[in-house]
Amino acid sequence: MARQTTNGKRDGLPAISVAIVAYQSGSTLRRCLDNLAAQTFSDFEILLIDNASSDGAPQAAAAGDPGVRLIEAGSNLGFAAGNNLAAREARGRWLVMLNPDAYPHPDWLAELMAATGRRSDTRCFASLQLDAARTSHLDGAGDVVTSAGIPYRAGYGRRRPGALIEGEVFSACGAAMMIDRALFLEMGGFDETFFCYCEDVDLGYRLQLRGEPIVLAVAAEVDHVGSATFGLRSPFSLYHGTRNRLWTFVKNTPPLLFWLGLAPHAAITLTLLLVRLPTGDAKPVWRGLRDALAGLPGVWRTRRQIQAARKVGSAHLLRTMAWDPVAFLRRVVVIRARP
């Protein structure tokens, strides 16, 4: 993949570092890389993190493309630590995370960079994610957190609205996001105790508490398969999603919203457990809840540090949250227009 390095190169360094964390991604990785090769914006490098895959796909991809820099983690670090490793190795001003099952449109990177020109005060951008199986429907228009502290992907599974605007969202989905690399490192990157699932919402929450806006670059589109490795409702995803959702709520929610949202959050969590009983999926949800509660002392210590350093209050957060505590049932899209 030969690329000319133009567009404001800094001392011979690329403008963007695209990080792909791969684990058993052979069925999707090649298409992801082919779509990157077709980008109209060319000033980027690719860092492929292999989390000890056994399918040989990362090695084959790197062998066939000198533009791919393969970093072998040696073990399965998870999505969070894998991207943190990529951030330390990256050379670009902007760090872009891309899932191996996300297929960027040709102008994806160009549109992300164009958004930085329009939003000079913004250092984190979300992409518009379309369902790869039916691109008339959304896979996500940024991530939302409800007033009860329940995160969800905005518009997931819903038909794409006719007029989505570029504006602020609560957080950027890690499947296809861009962030100033220096800011990502300053924030400590993703929380590696999460392993995967909700680490992007956790980062977005911490950015919100610092007053850092997160903007949906609505013209920057990717087609996303979603959970191609582990499955959408696999025991793995149910366990980590349950555990990390509670940790995200406890770590980051300011005192007023925490105490107002605690009872609704607990009720929704219990309901999500109970509705799994007839389907046989309750066991991983219960294990996730059990381990989340066991880990609360350490999470609470982290909470004290986060809340002591926050720069905004509850009113600021509510601008891009869903006030309805069960808005996740309808996958309500929440985008705050900015002048």
C-alpha positions in Angstrom: 0.0 0.0 0.0 1.9 3.0 -1.2 0.9 6.3 0.2 2.1 9.8 -0.5 2.5 11.7 2.8 1.1 15.1 2.3 -1.5 17.1 4.1 0.5 18.9 6.8 3.1 16.3 7.7 5.0 17.2 10.9 8.7 16.7 10.6 8.3 13.5 8.6 5.6 12.1 10.9 2.1 11.1 9.7 -0.9 13.2 10.7 -2.9 10.1 11.7 -2.0 6.8 13.3 -4.7 4.2 12.7 -4.7 1.5 15.4 -6.4 -1.8 14.7 -6.5 -4.4 17.6 -6.9 -7.8 16.1 -7.9 -11.1 17.8 -9.1 -13.9 15.7 -10.2 -11.3 13.1 -9.3 -13.2 9.9 -12.9 -13.1 8.6 -13.0 -9.3 8.5 -9.4 -7.9 8.8 -8.6 -8.1 5.1 -11.6 -6.1 4.0 -10.9 -3.5 6.8 -7.3 -3.0 5.5 -8.5 -2.9 1.8 -10.9 -0.1 2.7 -8.0 1.8 4.4 -6.0 1.4 1.3 -8.7 3.2 -0.7 -8.8 6.3 1.5 -8.7 9.7 -0.2 -6.7 11.0 2.7 -3.2 9.5 2.5 -1.2 10.9 5.4 -1.6 8.1 7.9 0.2 5.0 9.3 -1.4 1.7 10.3 -0.5 0.0 13.6 -1.9 -3.6 13.7 -1.8 -4.9 17.3 -2.0 -8.7 17.3 -3.5 -9.9 20.6 -2.0 -13.4 20.2 -4.4 -14.5 17.5 -4.1 -18.1 16.3 -5.6 -17.6 12.8 -2.4 -16.0 11.4 -4.4 -13.1 9.9 -2.3 -10.2 11.3 0.9 -11.8 10.2 -0.4 -12.4 6.7 -1.7 -8.8 6.5 1.7 -7.4 7.5 3.6 -9.7 5.2 1.5 -8.6 2.2 1.6 -4.9 3.0 4.8 -3.0 4.0 2.6 -0.1 5.1 1.2 -2.1 8.0 3.3 -2.0 11.2 2.7 -5.2 13.1 3.0 -5.2 16.9 2.7 -8.5 18.5 1.4 -8.2 22.1 2.4 -11.7 23.1 -0.9 -12.4 24.8 -4.5 -11.3 24.6 -4.3 -7.8 26.2 -7.9 -7.0 25.4 -9.2 -4.0 23.4 -8.4 -1.4 26.1 -4.7 -2.4 26.7 -4.2 -3.2 23.0 -5.1 0.3 22.0 -3.1 1.8 24.8 -0.1 -0.1 23.5 -0.8 1.3 20.0 -1.0 4.9 21.4 2.4 4.5 22.9 3.9 3.3 19.7 2.0 5.7 17.4 3.7 8.7 15.7 0.7 10.7 14.4 -0.8 13.8 16.0 -4.2 12.1 15.8 -4.9 8.6 17.1 -7.7 6.7 15.2 -9.1 3.5 16.6 -10.7 1.2 14.1 -12.2 -2.2 14.7 -11.1 -5.0 12.3 -14.8 -5.5 11.5 -15.4 -1.9 10.6 -15.1 -0.9 7.0 -14.4 2.8 6.4 -15.9 4.6 3.4 -13.2 6.1 1.1 -13.5 9.6 2.5 -13.7 8.6 6.1 -10.3 9.9 7.2 -10.7 13.0 5.0 -14.0 13.8 6.7 -12.5 13.3 10.2 -9.7 15.7 9.4 -12.2 18.2 7.8 -14.1 18.1 11.1 -11.0 19.2 13.0 -10.8 22.3 10.8 -14.4 23.2 11.6 -14.1 22.4 15.3 -10.8 23.8 16.4 -11.8 23.4 20.1 -12.5 19.7 19.8 -10.0 16.9 20.3 -12.2 13.9 20.1 -14.5 12.8 17.3 -17.0 10.0 16.7 -17.8 8.4 13.4 -21.2 7.6 12.0 -21.5 3.8 12.1 -23.8 2.0 9.7 -24.9 -1.6 9.9 -22.6 -3.5 7.5 -25.4 -6.0 6.8 -28.0 -3.2 5.9 -26.4 0.2 5.5 -29.8 1.9 5.5 -29.8 1.3 9.3 -27.5 2.7 12.0 -24.9 0.8 14.0 -24.4 3.9 16.1 -24.4 7.7 16.0 -22.1 8.2 19.0 -22.7 6.7 22.5 -25.2 8.0 25.0 -25.5 7.7 28.7 -29.0 7.9 30.3 -29.7 9.8 33.5 -29.7 6.4 35.3 -26.1 5.8 34.1 -27.0 3.2 31.4 -24.8 3.6 28.3 -26.0 2.6 24.8 -25.1 3.1 21.2 -27.3 5.9 19.7 -29.7 4.7 17.0 -28.4 1.1 17.0 -30.6 -1.0 14.7 -32.8 1.9 13.7 -33.3 3.2 10.2 -30.9 6.0 9.4 -32.6 9.4 9.9 -32.8 11.7 7.0 -31.1 14.7 8.7 -28.4 13.9 11.3 -26.4 16.9 12.3 -22.8 17.3 13.2 -22.7 18.1 16.9 -21.8 17.0 20.4 -22.4 13.5 21.7 -21.7 12.0 25.1 -18.9 9.7 23.9 -17.3 8.2 20.8 -17.6 4.5 20.1 -14.2 2.8 20.1 -15.0 0.9 16.9 -14.2 4.1 14.8 -13.1 7.1 16.7 -10.4 9.8 16.5 -8.7 11.5 19.4 -5.7 13.8 19.9 -3.0 11.3 20.9 -1.5 13.6 23.5 -4.9 14.0 25.1 -5.5 10.2 25.1 -2.1 9.6 26.8 -2.8 12.4 29.3 -6.1 10.8 30.2 -4.3 7.5 30.8 -5.9 5.9 27.8 -8.5 3.3 28.2 -9.0 1.7 31.6 -7.2 -1.6 31.2 -9.2 -3.3 34.0 -12.2 -3.2 31.7 -10.4 -5.5 29.2 -13.1 -4.7 26.6 -16.7 -3.3 26.5 -17.6 0.2 27.9 -14.0 1.3 28.0 -14.9 3.9 25.3 -17.9 5.2 27.3 -15.6 5.4 30.4 -13.1 7.4 28.5 -15.8 9.6 27.1 -17.2 10.2 30.6 -13.8 11.2 31.9 -13.4 13.6 28.9 -16.8 15.1 29.6 -15.9 15.7 33.3 -12.9 17.7 32.0 -15.1 19.8 29.8 -13.7 18.2 26.6 -16.3 18.2 23.9 -16.8 15.1 21.7 -18.3 15.7 18.3 -20.0 13.3 15.9 -18.4 13.9 12.5 -21.6 12.8 10.7 -20.0 12.7 7.3 -17.2 10.3 8.4 -18.9 6.9 7.8 -17.9 3.3 8.4 -19.9 0.1 7.9 -19.6 -2.0 11.1 -20.3 -5.6 11.6 -20.2 -5.4 15.4 -19.1 -8.2 17.8 -17.7 -10.2 14.9 -15.2 -11.9 17.2 -17.2 -12.8 20.3 -20.8 -12.5 19.2 -23.4 -9.8 20.2 -25.0 -11.8 23.0 -22.1 -14.2 23.8 -21.4 -15.0 27.5 -18.1 -13.0 27.0 -19.9 -9.8 25.9 -22.7 -10.2 28.5 -20.2 -10.7 31.4 -17.9 -7.8 30.5 -20.8 -5.5 29.5 -22.6 -6.0 32.8 -19.4 -5.6 35.0 -18.0 -2.6 33.1 -21.4 -0.8 32.9 -21.6 -0.7 36.7 -17.9 0.3 37.1 -18.4 3.2 34.6 -21.4 4.5 36.5 -19.7 4.3 39.9 -16.3 5.8 38.7 -17.6 8.8 36.8 -21.0 9.9 37.8 -20.9 13.2 39.8 -22.5 13.1 43.3 -25.8 14.7 42.4 -26.5 12.5 39.4 -25.0 9.4 41.2 -27.4 9.5 44.2 -30.4 10.5 42.0 -29.6 7.7 39.5 -28.5 5.0 41.9 -31.9 3.5 42.5 -33.0 3.5 38.8 -29.6 2.1 37.9 -30.0 -0.7 40.3 -33.5 -1.4 39.2 -32.6 -1.5 35.5 -29.6 -3.8 36.3 -31.8 -6.2 38.2 -34.4 -6.2 35.4 -31.7 -6.9 32.8 -30.7 -9.9 34.9 -34.2 -11.2 35.4 -35.1 -11.0 31.7 -32.2 -13.2 30.9 -33.6 -16.1 33.1 -35.9 -17.5 30.4 -33.3 -17.4 27.7 -30.6 -19.1 29.8 -28.3 -16.1 29.5 -28.5 -15.1 33.2 -25.3 -16.8 34.3 -22.7 -14.5 32.6 -24.8 -11.5 33.6 -24.8 -12.7 37.2 -21.1 -13.3 37.2 -20.5 -9.8 35.7 -22.6 -8.3 38.4 -20.9 -10.3 41.2 -17.4 -9.4 40.0 -18.5 -5.7 39.5 -19.6 -5.6 43.2 -16.4 -7.3 44.3 -14.3 -4.7 42.5 -16.1 -1.7 43.9 -13.6 -0.8 46.6 -10.9 -0.2 44.0 -13.3 1.5 41.7 -14.5 3.8 44.5 -10.9 4.8 45.1 -10.5 5.7 41.5 -13.8 7.6 41.7 -12.4 9.9 44.4 -9.5 10.9 42.1 -11.8 11.5 39.1 -14.3 13.5 41.0 -11.7 15.6 42.7 -10.2 16.6 39.3 -13.5 17.2 37.4 -14.1 20.6 35.9 -17.8 20.6 35.2 -21.0 19.8 37.1 -24.1 17.8 36.5 -25.8 20.5 34.4 -23.0 20.4 31.8 -23.2 16.6 31.5 -27.0 16.6 31.1 -26.6 18.5 27.8 -25.5 15.3 26.0 -27.1 12.7 28.2 -30.6 11.1 27.7 -32.8 12.4 30.5 -35.1 9.4 30.1 -33.6 6.6 32.3 -34.8 3.9 29.9 -34.0 5.7 26.6 -31.7 2.8 25.7 -34.8 0.7 25.0 -35.6 3.0 22.0 -31.9 3.8 21.2 -32.7 7.5 21.2 -30.1 9.6 19.3 -28.9 12.6 21.4 -26.8 15.2 19.5 -26.4 18.7 20.8 -26.1 21.2 18.0 -23.2 23.7 18.4 -23.1 27.1 16.7 
